[in-house]
């Protein structure tokens, strides 16, 4: 895709996310999105077939976007991922809209559900931490990943804007002592 097309697509997705956050999916319209984004309806339909197509694109959120490659302990990488997810809730409307749309996807036939992909993303570093002896013996990586995804989704929908990072630090301060071996603890 050409640079201009990439920029237009990004603008449409960001604006659509803002409108969806403010009005809900049912209350958002293509005309509201185009007016706010300053693009023609044809540009929206060039990139997406419909409002549903925009929602599907937002559901394709990559949780690892912006996270540098792992260096150091796996549990530290997992906590860095959690903090990045929270930081992105505070700064990126596409990320804030994704958990809301994912909840809707559970009730819409044909909508892709990202929950299993998101859980897998946050489970992988926990499995690495388990293999590398960083987790306490009783810890089940899938259960901890589910807890993180649930907390993150809750922060997206029920938080004061700009506070997700602080909430995630509190979550990690509570969670890490219960899952990590003392030598593997720490939040960056």
N, C-alpha and C positions, 0 to 999 in steps of 0.2 A: 504494500500500500504506500502511496506517496505521502510525504510529510504533511501536506495540507489535509489529506483524507484522514490520516491518523489523528491530527489535531482536532478535526471536526468530530470524529467519532468519540474522542475523549471528552470534548465539550458536551456533546449530546448525553453521554452516559453520566457525567458529573451533574449536569443540570437535571436530567431525569431523576437521578437519585435524590437531589434536593427537593424536587417537587413531590416525589413519592413520600419522602420523610415528612414533609409538611402536610400533605393532603391525603395520604394513604394511597395504595395502588388504585383502588376504585375511583378515587377523587382526582387522580392525575390524568391529564389528557395530552395528546400529542400537540395540540395547539398551545397549551400552557408551556410545554417543554420548548417548543420552537420559539415562542415569544421571548421567554427568558434567556434562551441560549443565543438568540439572534441569528438563527439559521432558518432556511426555508424548509417547509415540510418535505420537499423532495430530497433534501440532504438526509433527513431522518430515514425516509423510506429507501434511500440508497444503501444505508448501513444496516437497517433493521426492517423487517417486514411489517412490524406492528409494535404496539406498546408491549405486548407479550414478548416479542423478540428482544426488546430492551431489557425487560426483566430477566430473561434467560441469560443475556450477556452479563448482567450484574451478578447473577448467581454463579458465574464462572470465576469468582474471586479467587485469586492465588494468595493464600495466607503467607507464603514465603517471600512475596515480592518485597524487596528492600532489605531482606535479611542477608548479611554476609555469610559466606561459607563457614561451616563449623571450624573453630579453632579452640581446642581445650575440651573441658569436660562436657559430656552430652547433657547433663542436667543443667548446666549453665546455658547451653544452647537452647534448651527447652524454655528456660525462664526468659531468655532474650527474645525468643519467638513470642511468648505470651505478652511481654512488654511491647513488642512491636505491634502485635495485634491491637492492643489497647491504644497505643499512640495513633495508629491509623484510624481507630474509631473517632478519636478527637480531631483528626485533621482531614479525613477523606470521606465525603458524603457517600461515595460508592460503597465503602466499607460499612458505614453506618446503616445503609439500606439493605445490605446483603442478608443479615440475619432475619430481618423483618420479612423480606421476600422468601427466604428459605422456609419460614413458618407457613407462609401462604402456599408454597410449593407442595407441602404435605397434603393440601386439600384441592389442588388443581391437577387434573389429569393432563399428562403430557409435559408438565413442568419438571425440569431436572432438579432433583434434590441434592444439594451439596453436602448435607450433613456427614455422610460416610466419608467423602473425600476430605473434608475438614478434620474429622476425627483421625483419619489415617495420617494426615500431615502432622498433627500434634502427638500422635502415638509413636511415630518413628524415632524421635529423639529419646523418648522414654524407654523404648526397647533397647536402644543403644546404651542408655544409662544402666539398665538392668544387666546387660551382658558385660558391661565394664565395671560392675560392682559398685555403682554409685547409689543404687536404690536399696532401701531396706527389703529384706526377704519377703515380707508380706505384700508388697506393693504390686498391684495389677495395672500395668501400663494403660490398658484400654479403659479401665474405670477412672483413672486420673485424667486421661485425655477427655473423656466424656464430661467430667467435672469442669475442666478448663473451658471447653466449648460452651457448656451451659452458662458458666459465669460470664464469658465474653458476650454471648448472645443477650444475656440479661443486661449487661452494661450498655449494649447498643440501644436497647429499648427503654430502659428505666434508669437514666442517669442525668445528672446535671452536665450540660455541655462542657467539655474541657477537663473532665475529672476522671476519665477512664484509666489513665496511666496511674494515678494515685490509687484508684480502686484495685487495679491489677497488682500493684506493689503490696497492698494489704492482703489480697488473696494469696500471693506468693509467700508473704511472711507467715501466713497461717498454714499454708499447704506444705512448703518445703521441709520444715522440721519433721513432719509426719511421714514423708516419703523418702527423703535422702539420708544417706549415711552422713555423719557429721563432717567428714572430709570433703564431701561433694556439695555442701550447701553454699548458698550465696546467690544473691541477685545482683546483676551488674547495675 
